[in-house]
Amino acid sequence: MGDQRVKALSHINLAIEANEYIAFIGSSGSGKSTMMNILGCLDQPTKGTYLLNNKNVSLLSQNELAEIRNQEIGFIFQSFNLLPRASALNNVMLPLVYKGIALNERKRLAIEALEKVNLADRMSHIPSELSGGQRQRVAIARALVTKPSILLADEPTGNLDSQTTQDIMKLFDDLHSEGQTIIMVTHEDDIAEHCHRVVRLSDGGVVEDYLNERKLASV
């Protein structure tokens, strides 16, 4: 911030295992966004080490980080980030273009991903023809289509009504039960309660890290 240096995260020491369903929660300024950006290989830590699937990604070049993102991480955003003039099918196919996958195979994988989120019947519709919940399902299908190691969701229900929020969270539950690793960033306690592990951040540090026994008991 100008000449002033701000430590967004400090003395963080965490391990996240495959197939965890974890929420990072905290108020504005707690460090959630920086945590998400580092875990998603969008930013690099100024100190320390980040190992992703036993690979040190802390010092990779921007091109190498882009390749890691494309191979390992599926991103889901609060604002959906869909191409407004592209159909649901074409939006989901997009990440596969960067992987050099042939058109017929891209289409097959995208249809498979849309079927997984129960949206195969809307694949020809553009985002403005879809409800908020349907748009988020397209975004989730797009994140899943590359079969990523990690699904990284940033406030994924922030623009949705309460019933649609429950539907989307049920979808995350189903994906996790199939073996998907999910990392969610939220400021809402009721959203974090869907996750099996909750890490609470404040002023750039971890103030709580606990298993959600109630959620685990229901599995």
MIDRENVO-33270 format. One record per residue (C-alpha): residue number from 1; residue in three letters; x, y, z. Coordinates in nm, 4 decimals, padded with zeros to 6 digits. Each point is the difference from the previous one (the first is absolute). Layout:
<rs>
<r nuvex="NUM" nuse="ALA" px="X" py="Y" pz="Z"/>
...
</rs>
This chain:
<rs>
<r nuvex="1" nuse="MET" px="00.0000" py="00.0000" pz="00.0000"/>
<r nuvex="2" nuse="GLY" px="00.2265" py="00.2753" pz="-00.1290"/>
<r nuvex="3" nuse="ASP" px="00.3076" py="00.0107" pz="00.2247"/>
<r nuvex="4" nuse="GLN" px="-00.1744" py="-00.1998" pz="00.2707"/>
<r nuvex="5" nuse="ARG" px="00.0570" py="-00.3755" pz="00.0048"/>
<r nuvex="6" nuse="VAL" px="-00.2927" py="-00.2121" pz="00.1170"/>
<r nuvex="7" nuse="LYS" px="00.0348" py="-00.3621" pz="00.1061"/>
<r nuvex="8" nuse="ALA" px="-00.3124" py="-00.1621" pz="-00.1418"/>
<r nuvex="9" nuse="LEU" px="00.0993" py="-00.3394" pz="00.1438"/>
<r nuvex="10" nuse="SER" px="00.2541" py="-00.0745" pz="00.2707"/>
<r nuvex="11" nuse="HIS" px="00.1302" py="-00.3192" pz="00.1624"/>
<r nuvex="12" nuse="ILE" px="-00.2426" py="-00.2279" pz="-00.1827"/>
<r nuvex="13" nuse="ASN" px="00.0782" py="-00.3715" pz="00.0335"/>
<r nuvex="14" nuse="LEU" px="-00.2699" py="-00.2253" pz="-00.1458"/>
<r nuvex="15" nuse="ALA" px="-00.0353" py="-00.3379" pz="-00.1673"/>
<r nuvex="16" nuse="ILE" px="-00.3044" py="-00.0832" pz="-00.2121"/>
<r nuvex="17" nuse="GLU" px="-00.0469" py="-00.3643" pz="-00.0920"/>
<r nuvex="18" nuse="ALA" px="-00.1554" py="-00.1451" pz="-00.3146"/>
<r nuvex="19" nuse="ASN" px="-00.3817" py="-00.0282" pz="00.0223"/>
<r nuvex="20" nuse="GLU" px="-00.0258" py="00.2602" pz="00.2786"/>
<r nuvex="21" nuse="TYR" px="-00.3004" py="00.2332" pz="00.0001"/>
<r nuvex="22" nuse="ILE" px="00.1338" py="00.3120" pz="00.1680"/>
<r nuvex="23" nuse="ALA" px="-00.1241" py="00.3554" pz="00.0514"/>
<r nuvex="24" nuse="PHE" px="00.2170" py="00.3052" pz="00.0548"/>
<r nuvex="25" nuse="ILE" px="-00.2162" py="00.2524" pz="00.1805"/>
<r nuvex="26" nuse="GLY" px="00.0606" py="00.3507" pz="00.1263"/>
<r nuvex="27" nuse="SER" px="-00.1140" py="00.3582" pz="-00.0264"/>
<r nuvex="28" nuse="SER" px="00.1206" py="00.2500" pz="-00.2580"/>
<r nuvex="29" nuse="GLY" px="00.3753" py="00.0545" pz="00.0387"/>
<r nuvex="30" nuse="SER" px="00.0581" py="-00.3315" pz="00.1753"/>
<r nuvex="31" nuse="GLY" px="00.2185" py="-00.1393" pz="-00.2799"/>
<r nuvex="32" nuse="LYS" px="-00.2559" py="-00.2243" pz="-00.1747"/>
<r nuvex="33" nuse="SER" px="00.0549" py="00.1411" pz="-00.3479"/>
<r nuvex="34" nuse="THR" px="00.3776" py="-00.0227" pz="00.0261"/>
<r nuvex="35" nuse="MET" px="-00.0309" py="-00.3568" pz="00.1266"/>
<r nuvex="36" nuse="MET" px="-00.2230" py="-00.0875" pz="-00.2945"/>
<r nuvex="37" nuse="ASN" px="00.2356" py="00.1632" pz="-00.2492"/>
<r nuvex="38" nuse="ILE" px="00.3006" py="-00.1888" pz="00.1351"/>
<r nuvex="39" nuse="LEU" px="-00.1795" py="-00.3355" pz="00.0167"/>
<r nuvex="40" nuse="GLY" px="-00.1278" py="00.0599" pz="-00.3536"/>
<r nuvex="41" nuse="CYS" px="00.3485" py="00.0905" pz="-00.1305"/>
<r nuvex="42" nuse="LEU" px="-00.1221" py="00.3479" pz="-00.0950"/>
<r nuvex="43" nuse="ASP" px="00.2486" py="00.1612" pz="00.2415"/>
<r nuvex="44" nuse="GLN" px="00.3294" py="-00.1185" pz="00.1458"/>
<r nuvex="45" nuse="PRO" px="00.1038" py="00.0314" pz="00.3643"/>
<r nuvex="46" nuse="THR" px="00.2755" py="00.2539" pz="00.0706"/>
<r nuvex="47" nuse="LYS" px="00.1415" py="-00.2433" pz="00.2578"/>
<r nuvex="48" nuse="GLY" px="-00.0518" py="-00.3639" pz="00.0798"/>
<r nuvex="49" nuse="THR" px="-00.0899" py="-00.2991" pz="-00.2148"/>
<r nuvex="50" nuse="TYR" px="-00.3186" py="-00.1283" pz="-00.1605"/>
<r nuvex="51" nuse="LEU" px="00.0006" py="-00.3660" pz="-00.1012"/>
<r nuvex="52" nuse="LEU" px="-00.2795" py="-00.1114" pz="-00.2329"/>
<r nuvex="53" nuse="ASN" px="-00.0110" py="-00.3769" pz="-00.0483"/>
<r nuvex="54" nuse="ASN" px="00.3585" py="-00.0109" pz="00.1341"/>
<r nuvex="55" nuse="LYS" px="00.1190" py="00.2559" pz="-00.2571"/>
<r nuvex="56" nuse="ASN" px="00.1476" py="00.3289" pz="00.1210"/>
<r nuvex="57" nuse="VAL" px="-00.1968" py="00.2592" pz="-00.1958"/>
<r nuvex="58" nuse="SER" px="00.1272" py="00.2981" pz="00.2002"/>
<r nuvex="59" nuse="LEU" px="00.2717" py="00.0984" pz="-00.2472"/>
<r nuvex="60" nuse="LEU" px="-00.1507" py="-00.1006" pz="-00.3344"/>
<r nuvex="61" nuse="SER" px="-00.0205" py="00.2400" pz="-00.2946"/>
<r nuvex="62" nuse="GLN" px="-00.3324" py="00.1531" pz="-00.1011"/>
<r nuvex="63" nuse="ASN" px="-00.0271" py="-00.2384" pz="-00.2956"/>
<r nuvex="64" nuse="GLU" px="00.0688" py="-00.2985" pz="00.2242"/>
<r nuvex="65" nuse="LEU" px="-00.2608" py="00.1215" pz="00.2491"/>
<r nuvex="66" nuse="ALA" px="-00.2546" py="00.0361" pz="-00.2814"/>
<r nuvex="67" nuse="GLU" px="00.0663" py="-00.3611" pz="-00.0995"/>
<r nuvex="68" nuse="ILE" px="-00.0441" py="-00.1160" pz="00.3613"/>
<r nuvex="69" nuse="ARG" px="-00.3294" py="00.1906" pz="00.0260"/>
<r nuvex="70" nuse="ASN" px="-00.1262" py="-00.1580" pz="-00.3196"/>
<r nuvex="71" nuse="GLN" px="00.0943" py="-00.3521" pz="00.1093"/>
<r nuvex="72" nuse="GLU" px="-00.0625" py="-00.0019" pz="00.3741"/>
<r nuvex="73" nuse="ILE" px="-00.2571" py="00.2642" pz="00.1010"/>
<r nuvex="74" nuse="GLY" px="-00.3620" py="00.0676" pz="-00.0859"/>
<r nuvex="75" nuse="PHE" px="-00.1150" py="00.3522" pz="00.0915"/>
<r nuvex="76" nuse="ILE" px="-00.3545" py="00.0983" pz="00.0969"/>
<r nuvex="77" nuse="PHE" px="-00.0754" py="00.3692" pz="00.0591"/>
<r nuvex="78" nuse="GLN" px="-00.2799" py="00.1965" pz="00.1643"/>
<r nuvex="79" nuse="SER" px="-00.0681" py="00.1903" pz="-00.3235"/>
<r nuvex="80" nuse="PHE" px="00.0059" py="-00.3184" pz="-00.2166"/>
<r nuvex="81" nuse="ASN" px="00.2431" py="00.1546" pz="-00.2554"/>
<r nuvex="82" nuse="LEU" px="-00.1763" py="-00.1563" pz="-00.2978"/>
<r nuvex="83" nuse="LEU" px="00.0370" py="00.1241" pz="-00.3571"/>
<r nuvex="84" nuse="PRO" px="-00.3314" py="00.1833" pz="-00.0560"/>
<r nuvex="85" nuse="ARG" px="-00.0457" py="-00.0879" pz="-00.3690"/>
<r nuvex="86" nuse="ALA" px="00.1131" py="-00.3615" pz="00.0215"/>
<r nuvex="87" nuse="SER" px="-00.2332" py="-00.2915" pz="00.0693"/>
<r nuvex="88" nuse="ALA" px="00.0301" py="-00.1999" pz="00.3200"/>
<r nuvex="89" nuse="LEU" px="00.1666" py="-00.2751" pz="-00.2024"/>
<r nuvex="90" nuse="ASN" px="00.2584" py="00.2350" pz="-00.1511"/>
<r nuvex="91" nuse="ASN" px="00.0703" py="00.1585" pz="00.3393"/>
<r nuvex="92" nuse="VAL" px="00.0738" py="-00.3424" pz="00.1457"/>
<r nuvex="93" nuse="MET" px="00.2122" py="-00.1014" pz="-00.2995"/>
<r nuvex="94" nuse="LEU" px="00.2248" py="00.3066" pz="00.0293"/>
<r nuvex="95" nuse="PRO" px="00.2644" py="-00.1349" pz="00.2471"/>
<r nuvex="96" nuse="LEU" px="00.0486" py="-00.3028" pz="-00.2254"/>
<r nuvex="97" nuse="VAL" px="00.1039" py="00.2245" pz="-00.2899"/>
<r nuvex="98" nuse="TYR" px="00.3107" py="00.0993" pz="00.1963"/>
<r nuvex="99" nuse="LYS" px="00.0810" py="-00.3678" pz="00.0530"/>
<r nuvex="100" nuse="GLY" px="00.0058" py="-00.0602" pz="-00.3757"/>
<r nuvex="101" nuse="ILE" px="-00.2829" py="-00.2545" pz="00.0081"/>
<r nuvex="102" nuse="ALA" px="-00.1772" py="-00.0734" pz="-00.3293"/>
<r nuvex="103" nuse="LEU" px="-00.3469" py="00.1489" pz="-00.0540"/>
<r nuvex="104" nuse="ASN" px="-00.1992" py="-00.3252" pz="00.0162"/>
<r nuvex="105" nuse="GLU" px="00.1699" py="-00.1005" pz="00.3245"/>
<r nuvex="106" nuse="ARG" px="-00.0491" py="00.3514" pz="00.1439"/>
<r nuvex="107" nuse="LYS" px="-00.3702" py="-00.0258" pz="-00.0756"/>
<r nuvex="108" nuse="ARG" px="-00.0273" py="-00.3471" pz="00.1548"/>
<r nuvex="109" nuse="LEU" px="00.1753" py="00.1052" pz="00.3215"/>
<r nuvex="110" nuse="ALA" px="-00.2030" py="00.3219" pz="00.0272"/>
<r nuvex="111" nuse="ILE" px="-00.3304" py="-00.1867" pz="-00.0405"/>
<r nuvex="112" nuse="GLU" px="00.1151" py="-00.2478" pz="00.2652"/>
<r nuvex="113" nuse="ALA" px="00.0794" py="00.2872" pz="00.2391"/>
<r nuvex="114" nuse="LEU" px="-00.3373" py="00.1676" pz="-00.0633"/>
<r nuvex="115" nuse="GLU" px="-00.1770" py="-00.3303" pz="00.0641"/>
<r nuvex="116" nuse="LYS" px="00.1827" py="-00.0259" pz="00.3327"/>
<r nuvex="117" nuse="VAL" px="-00.1501" py="00.3336" pz="00.1119"/>
<r nuvex="118" nuse="ASN" px="-00.3460" py="-00.0890" pz="-00.1407"/>
<r nuvex="119" nuse="LEU" px="00.0068" py="00.2616" pz="-00.2739"/>
<r nuvex="120" nuse="ALA" px="00.0267" py="-00.2039" pz="-00.3200"/>
<r nuvex="121" nuse="ASP" px="-00.3428" py="00.1249" pz="-00.1126"/>
<r nuvex="122" nuse="ARG" px="00.1213" py="00.3637" pz="00.0038"/>
<r nuvex="123" nuse="MET" px="00.3321" py="-00.0412" pz="-00.1789"/>
<r nuvex="124" nuse="SER" px="-00.1018" py="00.2078" pz="-00.3040"/>
<r nuvex="125" nuse="HIS" px="-00.1112" py="00.3007" pz="00.2086"/>
<r nuvex="126" nuse="ILE" px="00.2152" py="00.3094" pz="00.0540"/>
<r nuvex="127" nuse="PRO" px="00.0468" py="00.1356" pz="00.3573"/>
<r nuvex="128" nuse="SER" px="-00.2722" py="00.2679" pz="-00.0289"/>
<r nuvex="129" nuse="GLU" px="-00.2509" py="-00.2785" pz="-00.0684"/>
<r nuvex="130" nuse="LEU" px="00.0941" py="-00.1819" pz="00.3220"/>
<r nuvex="131" nuse="SER" px="-00.0854" py="00.0639" pz="00.3645"/>
<r nuvex="132" nuse="GLY" px="00.2722" py="00.0876" pz="00.2500"/>
<r nuvex="133" nuse="GLY" px="00.0114" py="-00.3552" pz="00.1291"/>
<r nuvex="134" nuse="GLN" px="00.0226" py="-00.1403" pz="-00.3522"/>
<r nuvex="135" nuse="ARG" px="00.2831" py="00.2391" pz="-00.0837"/>
<r nuvex="136" nuse="GLN" px="00.1887" py="-00.1157" pz="00.3078"/>
<r nuvex="137" nuse="ARG" px="-00.0556" py="-00.3612" pz="-00.1069"/>
<r nuvex="138" nuse="VAL" px="00.1530" py="00.0846" pz="-00.3386"/>
<r nuvex="139" nuse="ALA" px="00.2945" py="00.1543" pz="00.1834"/>
<r nuvex="140" nuse="ILE" px="00.0374" py="-00.3140" pz="00.2123"/>
<r nuvex="141" nuse="ALA" px="-00.0146" py="-00.2196" pz="-00.3115"/>
<r nuvex="142" nuse="ARG" px="00.2689" py="00.2178" pz="-00.1607"/>
<r nuvex="143" nuse="ALA" px="00.2164" py="-00.0442" pz="00.3095"/>
<r nuvex="144" nuse="LEU" px="-00.0532" py="-00.3776" pz="-00.0012"/>
<r nuvex="145" nuse="VAL" px="00.0551" py="-00.0624" pz="-00.3704"/>
<r nuvex="146" nuse="THR" px="00.3798" py="-00.0208" pz="00.0280"/>
<r nuvex="147" nuse="LYS" px="-00.0313" py="-00.2516" pz="00.2876"/>
<r nuvex="148" nuse="PRO" px="00.2032" py="00.2211" pz="00.2379"/>
<r nuvex="149" nuse="SER" px="00.1705" py="-00.1117" pz="00.3197"/>
<r nuvex="150" nuse="ILE" px="-00.1572" py="00.2928" pz="00.1858"/>
<r nuvex="151" nuse="LEU" px="-00.3309" py="00.1790" pz="-00.0363"/>
<r nuvex="152" nuse="LEU" px="00.0546" py="00.3549" pz="00.1307"/>
<r nuvex="153" nuse="ALA" px="-00.3238" py="00.1887" pz="00.0681"/>
<r nuvex="154" nuse="ASP" px="00.0094" py="00.3718" pz="00.0848"/>
<r nuvex="155" nuse="GLU" px="-00.3271" py="00.1103" pz="00.1660"/>
<r nuvex="156" nuse="PRO" px="-00.1877" py="-00.2339" pz="-00.2396"/>
<r nuvex="157" nuse="THR" px="-00.3467" py="00.0819" pz="00.1364"/>
<r nuvex="158" nuse="GLY" px="00.0461" py="00.3729" pz="00.0581"/>
<r nuvex="159" nuse="ASN" px="-00.2344" py="00.0990" pz="-00.2848"/>
<r nuvex="160" nuse="LEU" px="-00.2648" py="-00.2675" pz="00.0601"/>
<r nuvex="161" nuse="ASP" px="-00.3245" py="-00.0125" pz="00.1973"/>
<r nuvex="162" nuse="SER" px="-00.0319" py="-00.2291" pz="00.3015"/>
<r nuvex="163" nuse="GLN" px="-00.1688" py="-00.2940" pz="-00.1746"/>
<r nuvex="164" nuse="THR" px="00.2413" py="00.0079" pz="-00.2933"/>
<r nuvex="165" nuse="THR" px="00.2878" py="00.0228" pz="00.2480"/>
<r nuvex="166" nuse="GLN" px="-00.1186" py="-00.3235" pz="00.1630"/>
<r nuvex="167" nuse="ASP" px="-00.0219" py="-00.1682" pz="-00.3408"/>
<r nuvex="168" nuse="ILE" px="00.3534" py="00.1039" pz="-00.0923"/>
<r nuvex="169" nuse="MET" px="00.1389" py="-00.1081" pz="00.3372"/>
<r nuvex="170" nuse="LYS" px="-00.1728" py="-00.3384" pz="-00.0450"/>
<r nuvex="171" nuse="LEU" px="00.1833" py="-00.0283" pz="-00.3322"/>
<r nuvex="172" nuse="PHE" px="00.3325" py="00.0690" pz="00.1740"/>
<r nuvex="173" nuse="ASP" px="-00.0873" py="-00.2697" pz="00.2562"/>
<r nuvex="174" nuse="ASP" px="-00.0628" py="-00.2464" pz="-00.2827"/>
<r nuvex="175" nuse="LEU" px="00.3244" py="00.0888" pz="-00.1770"/>
<r nuvex="176" nuse="HIS" px="00.1962" py="-00.0456" pz="00.3209"/>
<r nuvex="177" nuse="SER" px="-00.1633" py="-00.3385" pz="00.0623"/>
<r nuvex="178" nuse="GLU" px="00.1311" py="-00.1052" pz="-00.3432"/>
<r nuvex="179" nuse="GLY" px="00.3564" py="00.0807" pz="00.1088"/>
<r nuvex="180" nuse="GLN" px="00.0441" py="00.3631" pz="-00.1069"/>
<r nuvex="181" nuse="THR" px="00.2263" py="00.2194" pz="00.2138"/>
<r nuvex="182" nuse="ILE" px="-00.1841" py="00.3274" pz="00.0669"/>
<r nuvex="183" nuse="ILE" px="00.1402" py="00.3211" pz="00.1472"/>
<r nuvex="184" nuse="MET" px="-00.2593" py="00.2698" pz="00.0659"/>
<r nuvex="185" nuse="VAL" px="00.0607" py="00.3625" pz="00.0912"/>
<r nuvex="186" nuse="THR" px="-00.2897" py="00.1721" pz="00.1753"/>
<r nuvex="187" nuse="HIS" px="-00.0935" py="00.2569" pz="00.2627"/>
<r nuvex="188" nuse="GLU" px="-00.3243" py="-00.1814" pz="00.0881"/>
<r nuvex="189" nuse="ASP" px="-00.0097" py="-00.2416" pz="00.2925"/>
<r nuvex="190" nuse="ASP" px="-00.2986" py="-00.1921" pz="-00.1381"/>
<r nuvex="191" nuse="ILE" px="00.1904" py="-00.0716" pz="-00.3222"/>
<r nuvex="192" nuse="ALA" px="00.3093" py="-00.1095" pz="00.1932"/>
<r nuvex="193" nuse="GLU" px="-00.2216" py="-00.2374" pz="00.1996"/>
<r nuvex="194" nuse="HIS" px="-00.0420" py="-00.2115" pz="-00.3136"/>
<r nuvex="195" nuse="CYS" px="00.3740" py="-00.0736" pz="-00.0009"/>
<r nuvex="196" nuse="HIS" px="00.1732" py="-00.2755" pz="00.1958"/>
<r nuvex="197" nuse="ARG" px="00.2855" py="00.2245" pz="00.1166"/>
<r nuvex="198" nuse="VAL" px="-00.0073" py="00.3710" pz="00.0778"/>
<r nuvex="199" nuse="VAL" px="00.3020" py="00.2323" pz="00.0135"/>
<r nuvex="200" nuse="ARG" px="-00.0782" py="00.3454" pz="00.1374"/>
<r nuvex="201" nuse="LEU" px="00.2321" py="00.2841" pz="-00.0983"/>
<r nuvex="202" nuse="SER" px="00.0444" py="00.3349" pz="00.1726"/>
<r nuvex="203" nuse="ASP" px="00.2586" py="00.2704" pz="-00.0742"/>
<r nuvex="204" nuse="GLY" px="00.1935" py="-00.2371" pz="-00.2256"/>
<r nuvex="205" nuse="GLY" px="00.0288" py="-00.2852" pz="00.2482"/>
<r nuvex="206" nuse="VAL" px="-00.1811" py="-00.3211" pz="00.0873"/>
<r nuvex="207" nuse="VAL" px="-00.2049" py="00.0432" pz="00.3188"/>
<r nuvex="208" nuse="GLU" px="-00.1996" py="-00.3243" pz="-00.0263"/>
<r nuvex="209" nuse="ASP" px="00.0469" py="-00.3273" pz="-00.1869"/>
<r nuvex="210" nuse="TYR" px="-00.2514" py="-00.2679" pz="00.0898"/>
<r nuvex="211" nuse="LEU" px="-00.1956" py="-00.2958" pz="-00.1320"/>
<r nuvex="212" nuse="ASN" px="-00.3729" py="00.0529" pz="-00.0390"/>
<r nuvex="213" nuse="GLU" px="-00.1128" py="-00.2949" pz="00.2118"/>
<r nuvex="214" nuse="ARG" px="-00.3700" py="00.0572" pz="-00.0761"/>
<r nuvex="215" nuse="LYS" px="00.0606" py="-00.0184" pz="-00.3748"/>
<r nuvex="216" nuse="LEU" px="00.2308" py="-00.2997" pz="00.0332"/>
<r nuvex="217" nuse="ALA" px="-00.2602" py="-00.1826" pz="00.2103"/>
<r nuvex="218" nuse="SER" px="-00.2587" py="00.0387" pz="-00.2772"/>
<r nuvex="219" nuse="VAL" px="00.2201" py="-00.1570" pz="-00.2671"/>
</rs>
